[in-house]
Amino acid sequence: MKKYRVFDGHCDTAIELWRQAQNLRSNSLAVSLERAERLDGYAQFFAFCTAWLETRMPHTEHFARALDYFTEQLRENEDRITLCRTMREADAAMAAGKAAAFLAIEGAEAVREDPGLLEAAYEKGVRMVSLVWNLPNSLSGSCQTGEGLSEKGKDFFRRAQRLGMLVDVSHLSERGFWDMTELAEKPIVASHSDAFAVCPHPRNLTDAQFRAICDLDGTVGLNLYGPFLTQEKTPTLDDLRRHLDHFLALGGEGHLALGADLDGCEILPEGFAAVDDYNALGDYLVKTGYSDETIQNLFCNSLRKVVTTCIM
């Protein structure tokens, strides 16, 4: 089986490591360094989402504790993985045979929707942020509620882009999405979303949204969560291919990436269970007729390009 270089835009492994007190090197999760070493190179945005945690601990404290735990995991495994702040650092890490870790915040509750805390997170290495998860906050409504960006949300978005962060629209409301495109000075990304036309789930993107992301030179990371892929009970790689084909037909070559949502979802396509299964996915795409250019763009190059453009 051929080995592939992978740059994935979203996983929830970092917060699950903290919640379950597991080790990044070897664990029972879908992402581990041992699994990643079966690839030909691996870069990953590790997301920290606290909005769904139903405890009395403040979101900022959840984030701080989870980040401290993950930072310690990086330190313990520095022979195998490097925290990266730029694409140049990621390229250097992979050239040295290490994985490249980027940090992301999913839902601005983790920084209390506060621009000052956003800047502090940037200094700690965070290079991607989404304004909301599935719950609305003072910045915007979500895909579940529908409100657009508030004035505070618009200011937050501008600050994030000017800092040099990617802004992720995956959980954003459609109104909020269009508010954001009017303000965008750089590309935006949907780190883990699929095509609404193929599977009408509220987390998926309309054709108009996808074209807008392409027009801004952004990327969309294909999500492997079953209910986003199909309304059938058992998702397959053929379902993923339908989303890929649909986006390619809309002019998506060079704008499609990976954002599997590993360790953030339980229902994955048959034959895909963990990060090293990207090798099998690559072989499947070859057998079903995709060009090497399309596969390389999907697996690494599209996201690499937008990270190079946006992150300073």
N, C-alpha and C positions, 0 to 999 in steps of 0.2 A: 504494500500500500504506500502510495506517495505521501510525503509529509508536506504540509502547507504552512506558510507564514500567515498568522492570524492577528488582526487588530480588531478587537471587539469593543463596541461602544457602551455596553452596559451589562453589568452583573451585580447581584446583591450579596456576593460572597463575603465582603469585608464585614458587613453588619451581622451576618449569620455566624461568622467565625467568633465574633464577640459574644453574641447571644448564646452560642453553644459551647463556648470555651474550647474551640478546636484550633488546630495548627494549620497554617497555610501550606506547609510542605506536604503533609499527608493528612487527609481527613475523609469524612464520609460524604462530603458535599460534591457538587458537580465540577467545581474548580479547585484544583490543587496544583502545586508546583510539580509534583510527580507526574500528573496527567499532562500538564502544559509542556513538559520536556519531550513529549512524544510528537510535538509539532516542530516545524522548521523555524520557529521563531514566534514569539507571543508578546503582544502588547494588549493591555486591558484597562478600560475605565472601570474602577471599582467605586460603586455608588453607595452613598450613605443616605438612607431614607428613614426618618423618624416619625413622620406624620401618622403612620398606621399603628404605632406602638401605644397601647392603651394602658399607660401607667401614670402615676403622679409626677414622675421625674420630668423636668422641663426638657423640651426638644434639644435645647443647646447643650444640656448636660449629657443626654443620650449621645449626641454627636461627638462631644469631647471624649467621652469614655470609649466609644467605638473607634474613634480615630486614634486614640492612644494605644488601644489594643492592636490595631492593624499596624501602626507604626512600629510597635515592638515586634510584630511578626516579620515585618520587612527587615528589621535590624537582625533578628535571629537567623534570617535566611538571605543575608546580603550576598552570599556566594551564588545565589540563584535568581535574585530579583532586585531591581533598582527602582526607587521612586523617581519619576521623571516629571519635569516641569516644561520641557520643550520636546519637539520631535527630534531635534539633534541629540538630546540626551537619550531618547528612546532608541534611536538608531545605534548609538554607541553601546547601549546595554545589550541589544540583540546581537551586534557584531561580536561582543564578548561572550556570547552564549547564555546570556541571562534574559529573563522576562523583564518587560517594561511595565511598570505600574503607574497609571494616572489616577488622580482622585476626582470624584464627582459628588455633588450634593443633589439629591432628588427631593425637591420640595424645600422651599426656603425657610420652613419652620426650623430647620437645623441651624440657621444663623439668625433666627428670630426675625426674619424678614427685615433685617437691619443692615443698611449699607455699610456701616462701620465694621460690623461683624463679617460681612461679605469680604471686605478688604483684608481682614485678619485671616480669613480662610484662604484667600489667595496667597498670602505670605506663607501659609502652612503647606501650600502645594496644590490646592484645589484648582482644577482647570476646566471644570464643566459644572453648570448649575441649571436646575429647572426651577421655575417659580413656584409650581404647585405639584402635588401628587394628586390623588383622586378627590381630595377634600379642598374646598376653597379656602383662601386666606386673605390677608389684607392686600395682597398684590394682584390677585386675579381669581376668577372662577376656574374650575377644572372641566375636563371632558364630561364629568358627571353632573355639573351644575349650570354651566353655560355663561356665566358673567365674563365680561371683558376685563382688560387690564385697568386697574385703578391708576390714579396719578402717581401714587407711590410705586406701583408696579412698573409703570413706564420709566420712572427714574431709576429703579432697581435694574431694569433691563439695560438701560444706557450705561450705567456704571459697570455692569458685568462685562459688556462688550468692550468698553474702553480699558478695563483692567487687563483684558486679554484672556477672558474666559469664553469657552463655547457656551451658548445658551440652548438648552434642550427644550423642545416643545412637546415632547411625547405625551404628557398628561394634561396639557393646556386645553382650555376650551377653544372652540372654533373662533368665537369672537375675539378672545385673547390672542389667538394666532394671527388674525388679520391686523389687530392693533400692533402687534410686534413687527410684522413685515413692513408696516408703514414707517417704523422707527429705525429699522435695522441699518447699521453702517457696515456690517460684516455678515458673512454667512451665518445661518442658524442650522441646527440639526434636530432631527427626531431620532434620538439614539436607539429607540426600541419600539418601532411601530410598523404596522403593515397596511395593506390597501383596503379601504372601506368598500370599494367596488367589488372586491373578491369575497370579503367577509364583513358584513355590516355590523361591526362592533364599534361602540363609541370611542374606543381607544385608537382606532385606525384612522388613517388619513384619507380625505377625499382626493380625487384627482386634481382639483384646483389647488389644494394645499401642497400636494407633491410637486406640481409644476412650479409653485411659488418658491419652494425650497430649492429646486433646481435653478431657477432664475437668480437666486441669491448665491449660487455656487455652494450650497450646503449639501448635506448628506442625510439619508434615511437608513437607519440600521434595522434590518429585518429581524423581527421578533419571532422566536420559536414557540411561544406559548400557544398551546392548542386552540383555545377559544378565540384567539386573534387570527388564527390561520383558517379555521373551518367551523361550520356549524355541526359537522358530523362528530360523533362521539370519539372516534379514534383518529387523530391527525397523522399525516404521513409526509414524507419529503416531497411527494407530488403536490401536496397542498402548498408547501413553501414555494415550490417552483411556479405555481400559478400566480402568486404575489410577485415573484421576481419577473415573470414574463409580462405581467400587467404593467409594472413600473418601467420596464425596459421599453415597452410599446409607447409609453408616454415621453420617451426621450431621456430615460434615467441612466443611461450608460455613464459611468464615472461619478454618479451621485448615490449609488447604492452601497451599503456597507453591512456589517454584521452587528447585531445588538440582541443577542439571544435571550437575555433576561435570565441567565442561569443563576440558580439559587434564589431566584425570586418567583419561580413558578414550578409547579409539579408536573404538569401535563405537557410533554414534549413529543415531537413526531416519533413514530416507530423507527428504531434504529439510531436514535440520538438520545444520549443520556448524560453526557459530560463533555468537557471542553476538548478532550482528545478526539471526540467523534467528528470534529471538523475535518479530519483527514478523510473519513468515510464520506462526509458531505461533498468534499472536493471531488472525490472519485465518482460519486453519483452525478455531479454536474458535468463532468467530462463525458461520462457514458451517455448522458441525455443530450449531448450536443452543444454545450456552451463552449465558447472560445476561451483560450487561455487568458486573453485580455479581460474578458468579462469576469472570469473567476478571480484573477489577481486584483481587479478593481474592487470586487465584492469583498474579498477576504482581507484586503489590506490597503490598497492604494487610494481608494476614495476617501476613507477617513484620514489617512495619512496626509492627504492634500489639504483638507480643511483644517486639521490641527496645525499644520505648518502655516496656513494663512492667518488663523485667528489667534493663536496662542503666542504671547510675547513673553 
